[in-house]
Amino acid sequence: MSKQKDILGAVFKVQVDENYYTYGRIIANYVYAFYDFRTNQEQTDLSLIERSKLSLKF
């Protein structure tokens, strides 16, 4: 399987466990921000996710 290319500004989904998802955004090379947002269903409404607070992770 080939590696997915990182696109700056892209939103990505993270499955936290078998019940919950959270979302993040690619800020720069190897710099990611994660939204303070957790849901038990995959979310397709980006505006709902983007209203949540962001935390930077390096």
Gaussian input, Z-matrix of N, CA and C with variables (Angstrom, degrees):
# hf/3-21g

backbone

0 1
 N
 C     1     B1
 C     2     B2     1     A1
 N     3     B3     2     A2     1     D1
 C     4     B4     3     A3     2     D2
 C     5     B5     4     A4     3     D3
 N     6     B6     5     A5     4     D4
 C     7     B7     6     A6     5     D5
 C     8     B8     7     A7     6     D6
 N     9     B9     8     A8     7     D7
 C    10    B10     9     A9     8     D8
 C    11    B11    10    A10     9     D9
 N    12    B12    11    A11    10    D10
 C    13    B13    12    A12    11    D11
 C    14    B14    13    A13    12    D12
 N    15    B15    14    A14    13    D13
 C    16    B16    15    A15    14    D14
 C    17    B17    16    A16    15    D15
 N    18    B18    17    A17    16    D16
 C    19    B19    18    A18    17    D17
 C    20    B20    19    A19    18    D18
 N    21    B21    20    A20    19    D19
 C    22    B22    21    A21    20    D20
 C    23    B23    22    A22    21    D21
 N    24    B24    23    A23    22    D22
 C    25    B25    24    A24    23    D23
 C    26    B26    25    A25    24    D24
 N    27    B27    26    A26    25    D25
 C    28    B28    27    A27    26    D26
 C    29    B29    28    A28    27    D27
 N    30    B30    29    A29    28    D28
 C    31    B31    30    A30    29    D29
 C    32    B32    31    A31    30    D30
 N    33    B33    32    A32    31    D31
 C    34    B34    33    A33    32    D32
 C    35    B35    34    A34    33    D33
 N    36    B36    35    A35    34    D34
 C    37    B37    36    A36    35    D35
 C    38    B38    37    A37    36    D36
 N    39    B39    38    A38    37    D37
 C    40    B40    39    A39    38    D38
 C    41    B41    40    A40    39    D39
 N    42    B42    41    A41    40    D40
 C    43    B43    42    A42    41    D41
 C    44    B44    43    A43    42    D42
 N    45    B45    44    A44    43    D43
 C    46    B46    45    A45    44    D44
 C    47    B47    46    A46    45    D45
 N    48    B48    47    A47    46    D46
 C    49    B49    48    A48    47    D47
 C    50    B50    49    A49    48    D48
 N    51    B51    50    A50    49    D49
 C    52    B52    51    A51    50    D50
 C    53    B53    52    A52    51    D51
 N    54    B54    53    A53    52    D52
 C    55    B55    54    A54    53    D53
 C    56    B56    55    A55    54    D54
 N    57    B57    56    A56    55    D55
 C    58    B58    57    A57    56    D56
 C    59    B59    58    A58    57    D57
 N    60    B60    59    A59    58    D58
 C    61    B61    60    A60    59    D59
 C    62    B62    61    A61    60    D60
 N    63    B63    62    A62    61    D61
 C    64    B64    63    A63    62    D62
 C    65    B65    64    A64    63    D63
 N    66    B66    65    A65    64    D64
 C    67    B67    66    A66    65    D65
 C    68    B68    67    A67    66    D66
 N    69    B69    68    A68    67    D67
 C    70    B70    69    A69    68    D68
 C    71    B71    70    A70    69    D69
 N    72    B72    71    A71    70    D70
 C    73    B73    72    A72    71    D71
 C    74    B74    73    A73    72    D72
 N    75    B75    74    A74    73    D73
 C    76    B76    75    A75    74    D74
 C    77    B77    76    A76    75    D75
 N    78    B78    77    A77    76    D76
 C    79    B79    78    A78    77    D77
 C    80    B80    79    A79    78    D78
 N    81    B81    80    A80    79    D79
 C    82    B82    81    A81    80    D80
 C    83    B83    82    A82    81    D81
 N    84    B84    83    A83    82    D82
 C    85    B85    84    A84    83    D83
 C    86    B86    85    A85    84    D84
 N    87    B87    86    A86    85    D85
 C    88    B88    87    A87    86    D86
 C    89    B89    88    A88    87    D87
 N    90    B90    89    A89    88    D88
 C    91    B91    90    A90    89    D89
 C    92    B92    91    A91    90    D90
 N    93    B93    92    A92    91    D91
 C    94    B94    93    A93    92    D92
 C    95    B95    94    A94    93    D93
 N    96    B96    95    A95    94    D94
 C    97    B97    96    A96    95    D95
 C    98    B98    97    A97    96    D96
 N    99    B99    98    A98    97    D97
 C   100   B100    99    A99    98    D98
 C   101   B101   100   A100    99    D99
 N   102   B102   101   A101   100   D100
 C   103   B103   102   A102   101   D101
 C   104   B104   103   A103   102   D102
 N   105   B105   104   A104   103   D103
 C   106   B106   105   A105   104   D104
 C   107   B107   106   A106   105   D105
 N   108   B108   107   A107   106   D106
 C   109   B109   108   A108   107   D107
 C   110   B110   109   A109   108   D108
 N   111   B111   110   A110   109   D109
 C   112   B112   111   A111   110   D110
 C   113   B113   112   A112   111   D111
 N   114   B114   113   A113   112   D112
 C   115   B115   114   A114   113   D113
 C   116   B116   115   A115   114   D114
 N   117   B117   116   A116   115   D115
 C   118   B118   117   A117   116   D116
 C   119   B119   118   A118   117   D117
 N   120   B120   119   A119   118   D118
 C   121   B121   120   A120   119   D119
 C   122   B122   121   A121   120   D120
 N   123   B123   122   A122   121   D121
 C   124   B124   123   A123   122   D122
 C   125   B125   124   A124   123   D123
 N   126   B126   125   A125   124   D124
 C   127   B127   126   A126   125   D125
 C   128   B128   127   A127   126   D126
 N   129   B129   128   A128   127   D127
 C   130   B130   129   A129   128   D128
 C   131   B131   130   A130   129   D129
 N   132   B132   131   A131   130   D130
 C   133   B133   132   A132   131   D131
 C   134   B134   133   A133   132   D132
 N   135   B135   134   A134   133   D133
 C   136   B136   135   A135   134   D134
 C   137   B137   136   A136   135   D135
 N   138   B138   137   A137   136   D136
 C   139   B139   138   A138   137   D137
 C   140   B140   139   A139   138   D138
 N   141   B141   140   A140   139   D139
 C   142   B142   141   A141   140   D140
 C   143   B143   142   A142   141   D141
 N   144   B144   143   A143   142   D142
 C   145   B145   144   A144   143   D143
 C   146   B146   145   A145   144   D144
 N   147   B147   146   A146   145   D145
 C   148   B148   147   A147   146   D146
 C   149   B149   148   A148   147   D147
 N   150   B150   149   A149   148   D148
 C   151   B151   150   A150   149   D149
 C   152   B152   151   A151   150   D150
 N   153   B153   152   A152   151   D151
 C   154   B154   153   A153   152   D152
 C   155   B155   154   A154   153   D153
 N   156   B156   155   A155   154   D154
 C   157   B157   156   A156   155   D155
 C   158   B158   157   A157   156   D156
 N   159   B159   158   A158   157   D157
 C   160   B160   159   A159   158   D158
 C   161   B161   160   A160   159   D159
 N   162   B162   161   A161   160   D160
 C   163   B163   162   A162   161   D161
 C   164   B164   163   A163   162   D162
 N   165   B165   164   A164   163   D163
 C   166   B166   165   A165   164   D164
 C   167   B167   166   A166   165   D165
 N   168   B168   167   A167   166   D166
 C   169   B169   168   A168   167   D167
 C   170   B170   169   A169   168   D168
 N   171   B171   170   A170   169   D169
 C   172   B172   171   A171   170   D170
 C   173   B173   172   A172   171   D171

   B1=1.4559
   B2=1.5310
   B3=1.3218
   B4=1.4593
   B5=1.5224
   B6=1.3317
   B7=1.4659
   B8=1.5286
   B9=1.3282
   B10=1.4620
   B11=1.5196
   B12=1.3231
   B13=1.4549
   B14=1.5301
   B15=1.3384
   B16=1.4639
   B17=1.5266
   B18=1.3119
   B19=1.4564
   B20=1.5189
   B21=1.3357
   B22=1.4644
   B23=1.5197
   B24=1.3263
   B25=1.4623
   B26=1.5135
   B27=1.3249
   B28=1.4674
   B29=1.5226
   B30=1.3152
   B31=1.4632
   B32=1.5281
   B33=1.3210
   B34=1.4593
   B35=1.5195
   B36=1.3193
   B37=1.4660
   B38=1.5235
   B39=1.3485
   B40=1.4577
   B41=1.5237
   B42=1.3261
   B43=1.4643
   B44=1.5276
   B45=1.3323
   B46=1.4580
   B47=1.5273
   B48=1.3007
   B49=1.4656
   B50=1.5225
   B51=1.3048
   B52=1.4664
   B53=1.5286
   B54=1.3345
   B55=1.4618
   B56=1.5254
   B57=1.3328
   B58=1.4639
   B59=1.5262
   B60=1.3444
   B61=1.4538
   B62=1.5228
   B63=1.3272
   B64=1.4499
   B65=1.5243
   B66=1.3208
   B67=1.4600
   B68=1.5133
   B69=1.3198
   B70=1.4550
   B71=1.5177
   B72=1.3312
   B73=1.4710
   B74=1.5221
   B75=1.3251
   B76=1.4582
   B77=1.5277
   B78=1.3368
   B79=1.4640
   B80=1.5312
   B81=1.3178
   B82=1.4721
   B83=1.5209
   B84=1.3245
   B85=1.4596
   B86=1.5181
   B87=1.3128
   B88=1.4682
   B89=1.5297
   B90=1.3247
   B91=1.4633
   B92=1.5276
   B93=1.3169
   B94=1.4571
   B95=1.5276
   B96=1.3099
   B97=1.4605
   B98=1.5230
   B99=1.3182
   B100=1.4603
   B101=1.5204
   B102=1.3179
   B103=1.4615
   B104=1.5242
   B105=1.3188
   B106=1.4625
   B107=1.5333
   B108=1.3148
   B109=1.4580
   B110=1.5261
   B111=1.3065
   B112=1.4635
   B113=1.5173
   B114=1.3236
   B115=1.4518
   B116=1.5245
   B117=1.3132
   B118=1.4624
   B119=1.5263
   B120=1.3440
   B121=1.4641
   B122=1.5232
   B123=1.3346
   B124=1.4582
   B125=1.5157
   B126=1.3261
   B127=1.4642
   B128=1.5200
   B129=1.3182
   B130=1.4586
   B131=1.5249
   B132=1.3295
   B133=1.4653
   B134=1.5308
   B135=1.3428
   B136=1.4635
   B137=1.5217
   B138=1.3216
   B139=1.4681
   B140=1.5283
   B141=1.3029
   B142=1.4635
   B143=1.5334
   B144=1.3063
   B145=1.4671
   B146=1.5237
   B147=1.3294
   B148=1.4665
   B149=1.5264
   B150=1.3089
   B151=1.4751
   B152=1.5224
   B153=1.3251
   B154=1.4677
   B155=1.5246
   B156=1.3186
   B157=1.4531
   B158=1.5297
   B159=1.3388
   B160=1.4694
   B161=1.5186
   B162=1.3230
   B163=1.4695
   B164=1.5221
   B165=1.3389
   B166=1.4680
   B167=1.5136
   B168=1.3237
   B169=1.4616
   B170=1.5239
   B171=1.3301
   B172=1.4690
   B173=1.5023
   A1=108.02
   A2=117.30
   A3=120.76
   A4=110.77
   A5=114.36
   A6=120.60
   A7=109.67
   A8=116.40
   A9=121.65
   A10=108.90
   A11=117.40
   A12=121.98
   A13=109.41
   A14=115.55
   A15=120.70
   A16=109.52
   A17=116.94
   A18=122.86
   A19=107.78
   A20=116.29
   A21=120.38
   A22=110.49
   A23=116.45
   A24=122.28
   A25=114.04
   A26=117.49
   A27=120.64
   A28=110.86
   A29=115.67
   A30=122.86
   A31=107.17
   A32=116.51
   A33=120.13
   A34=110.60
   A35=115.23
   A36=122.89
   A37=108.74
   A38=115.63
   A39=122.00
   A40=107.63
   A41=116.54
   A42=119.34
   A43=106.92
   A44=116.67
   A45=123.20
   A46=111.11
   A47=115.48
   A48=122.31
   A49=106.46
   A50=118.25
   A51=118.32
   A52=113.47
   A53=117.78
   A54=120.72
   A55=115.42
   A56=118.95
   A57=120.32
   A58=113.37
   A59=113.75
   A60=123.65
   A61=108.55
   A62=115.22
   A63=122.02
   A64=106.39
   A65=117.37
   A66=120.85
   A67=110.32
   A68=115.52
   A69=122.01
   A70=110.16
   A71=114.95
   A72=121.69
   A73=107.57
   A74=116.18
   A75=121.70
   A76=107.47
   A77=116.02
   A78=121.62
   A79=111.17
   A80=117.60
   A81=124.18
   A82=106.49
   A83=116.66
   A84=118.89
   A85=110.11
   A86=115.69
   A87=123.76
   A88=113.99
   A89=117.66
   A90=122.40
   A91=107.17
   A92=115.22
   A93=121.51
   A94=109.88
   A95=116.32
   A96=121.84
   A97=106.89
   A98=115.95
   A99=120.51
   A100=109.01
   A101=115.04
   A102=121.02
   A103=109.83
   A104=115.20
   A105=121.70
   A106=106.13
   A107=114.79
   A108=121.97
   A109=107.59
   A110=116.89
   A111=121.91
   A112=108.48
   A113=115.74
   A114=120.66
   A115=109.37
   A116=116.12
   A117=119.76
   A118=111.47
   A119=117.12
   A120=122.56
   A121=108.24
   A122=116.61
   A123=119.05
   A124=109.01
   A125=116.74
   A126=122.11
   A127=109.49
   A128=117.88
   A129=122.10
   A130=112.27
   A131=117.75
   A132=122.10
   A133=108.68
   A134=116.69
   A135=120.63
   A136=112.82
   A137=117.93
   A138=119.57
   A139=110.96
   A140=117.84
   A141=121.81
   A142=110.32
   A143=117.15
   A144=121.94
   A145=109.98
   A146=117.53
   A147=122.30
   A148=113.44
   A149=119.03
   A150=121.24
   A151=111.59
   A152=117.49
   A153=122.21
   A154=110.47
   A155=115.74
   A156=123.16
   A157=110.58
   A158=116.80
   A159=122.82
   A160=111.24
   A161=116.23
   A162=122.80
   A163=107.25
   A164=117.23
   A165=120.76
   A166=111.47
   A167=115.77
   A168=122.95
   A169=107.09
   A170=116.81
   A171=121.21
   A172=110.30
   D1=134.00
   D2=-179.88
   D3=-83.51
   D4=152.87
   D5=179.92
   D6=-75.67
   D7=138.47
   D8=177.38
   D9=-74.23
   D10=137.27
   D11=179.59
   D12=-75.84
   D13=134.46
   D14=176.67
   D15=-76.48
   D16=128.17
   D17=178.46
   D18=-114.94
   D19=119.47
   D20=-178.36
   D21=-55.90
   D22=133.46
   D23=-179.80
   D24=89.95
   D25=-10.05
   D26=-177.89
   D27=-68.94
   D28=144.26
   D29=175.22
   D30=-96.34
   D31=136.58
   D32=179.24
   D33=-129.80
   D34=155.46
   D35=-178.10
   D36=-101.94
   D37=141.92
   D38=175.95
   D39=-126.69
   D40=122.70
   D41=175.27
   D42=-83.73
   D43=114.62
   D44=-175.81
   D45=-74.15
   D46=-45.70
   D47=175.76
   D48=-154.37
   D49=-166.02
   D50=-177.23
   D51=-69.80
   D52=-10.03
   D53=-176.88
   D54=-111.80
   D55=-22.42
   D56=-169.37
   D57=-130.05
   D58=151.16
   D59=174.96
   D60=-123.58
   D61=153.21
   D62=168.53
   D63=-136.38
   D64=174.85
   D65=-174.46
   D66=-136.16
   D67=153.52
   D68=179.10
   D69=-139.59
   D70=177.24
   D71=179.32
   D72=-137.85
   D73=141.05
   D74=175.95
   D75=-82.53
   D76=118.17
   D77=-176.03
   D78=-94.98
   D79=-41.80
   D80=179.22
   D81=-159.86
   D82=179.77
   D83=177.27
   D84=-57.83
   D85=119.93
   D86=178.76
   D87=63.30
   D88=20.47
   D89=175.32
   D90=-123.17
   D91=122.51
   D92=-176.25
   D93=-126.98
   D94=145.68
   D95=173.71
   D96=-115.60
   D97=140.04
   D98=179.24
   D99=-116.19
   D100=135.15
   D101=179.19
   D102=-78.79
   D103=144.36
   D104=174.06
   D105=-81.39
   D106=72.42
   D107=-172.46
   D108=-148.10
   D109=127.01
   D110=178.90
   D111=-136.16
   D112=136.95
   D113=-178.68
   D114=-143.97
   D115=155.50
   D116=177.37
   D117=-97.15
   D118=6.24
   D119=175.64
   D120=-133.07
   D121=145.32
   D122=175.49
   D123=-60.14
   D124=135.23
   D125=-176.29
   D126=-106.25
   D127=131.19
   D128=176.77
   D129=-109.19
   D130=-9.52
   D131=179.59
   D132=-86.58
   D133=94.98
   D134=-177.68
   D135=-61.74
   D136=-31.15
   D137=-179.64
   D138=-63.75
   D139=-34.01
   D140=176.84
   D141=-66.14
   D142=-43.76
   D143=179.02
   D144=-66.27
   D145=-46.04
   D146=-174.72
   D147=-66.92
   D148=-16.18
   D149=176.69
   D150=-76.76
   D151=-10.80
   D152=-179.38
   D153=-82.31
   D154=157.04
   D155=177.83
   D156=-67.41
   D157=146.14
   D158=178.61
   D159=-106.89
   D160=145.11
   D161=172.72
   D162=-125.71
   D163=128.01
   D164=179.62
   D165=-79.90
   D166=142.39
   D167=176.17
   D168=-134.56
   D169=136.91
   D170=179.83
   D171=-107.57

